[in-house]
Amino acid sequence: MANYPAVSVIIPMFNAERFIAECLESLLVQTFQDFEVVVVNDCSTDKSCAVVENYLHKFNGRLTLSRMEKNSGSGAAPRNKGMNLSRGEFVFFMDADDLITPTALKEMYSLAENYNVDVVYCEKYYRASADLSEIYIFSEQKGRLVNEPTFETEDLAERINEIIAGKFHGVPWSKFVRRDFLIEHEIFFPHVKISEDELWTYGLLFCAKKFLRVPNVIYVFRQTENSISRIERTPSQTINFWINPLIKGLKTLDNLMNKTDFFKQNPQYRCALLENFVHTRLSCLFEASRKTKMPAIYGAIKEEFGEIFGEHDVLLSILLADLIEQQKIFMRLQERITELEKTK
């Protein structure tokens, strides 16, 4: 019988030659050594692969470098490929420019085993500057944080309310997950330009009976300019960047909910979650389109998403463009009202 590792660390990589060595070094010094590392290169154009190849011998066969056939544009497809290549009892996702503390895997594995859970969720993490000169503890989620390992409620209605209230951080590197659980429930990352992490997290919350919140701070998130959300784009590209999850992500969320009887029996929660997903994306979309004229908005949407809309490409493109334009008018009106109130 094959001797499988306890943990698979999966790292999607694109043009990370500046940071991938430090990422791998943080894994080499782990106090818990029963793990493998699966790096999936997303068609990097720099020397990232050469750096990883120099580390192969240091991991004594526990490091694998795989390659995507074409650039996917996000971490979703590389993570899915890494999942398929992994063999661990648990999986842990890292970004190629980040690090973990020396006891990170030991802490996560011990918690997962001792509490017999599907998911261990770290509410806090270290946020660091690119050169690591500034590091501080941070949390994205709203509401009170736990001081000790605490089971999340199994009541899905309460979980939905917590999602809407912002009590979960969607990034994959805040979760340590049992691999069989992911495979059994077919929880993979959808291929959308942004929001794939959040949708993946929804899948965990819909299906995991034992979801453990912990106060452990084990992940070092490095703020770099490589983030997909920080790439410079033209106004039209920015609009389509935020419409992409609205169109493709919304259908993914709908399909996720179709798998769960709860949503069939409770349409009010289904509607609330869909509404929350749409509104949060629209707020970013409206802000991105403030200086773009109606014809350019329509043209960008029609060109990017016309085939997806099918025979309704003209109708849906013009309706979306008009919605954006009306919201811009509303935002300007609100700003004007605020200015007038300040002068009173």
Sequence and secondary structure as in RCSB ss.txt:
>XXXX:A:sequence
MANYPAVSVIIPMFNAERFIAECLESLLVQTFQDFEVVVVNDCSTDKSCAVVENYLHKFNGRLTLSRMEKNSGSG
AAPRNKGMNLSRGEFVFFMDADDLITPTALKEMYSLAENYNVDVVYCEKYYRASADLSEIYIFSEQKGRLVNEPT
FETEDLAERINEIIAGKFHGVPWSKFVRRDFLIEHEIFFPHVKISEDELWTYGLLFCAKKFLRVPNVIYVFRQTE
NSISRIERTPSQTINFWINPLIKGLKTLDNLMNKTDFFKQNPQYRCALLENFVHTRLSCLFEASRKTKMPAIYGA
IKEEFGEIFGEHDVLLSILLADLIEQQKIFMRLQERITELEKTK
>XXXX:A:secstr
     SEEEEEEESS TTTHHHHHHHHHT S   EEEEEEE   SSSHHHHHHTTTGGGTT EEEEE SS  SSS
HHHHHHHHHH   SEEEE  TT EE TTHHHHHHHHHHHHT SEEEES EEEE TTSS EEEE    S   SS E
E  S HHHHHHHHHTT S   GGGEEEEHHHHHHTT      SS HHHHHHHHHHHH S EEEE    EEEE  T
T GGGS   HHHHHHHHHHIIIIIHHHHHHHHHT HHHHH HHHHHHHHHHHHHHHHHHHHHHTTT  HHHHHHH
HHHHHHHHHGGGHHHHHHHHHHHHHHHHHHHHHHHHHHHHHHH 
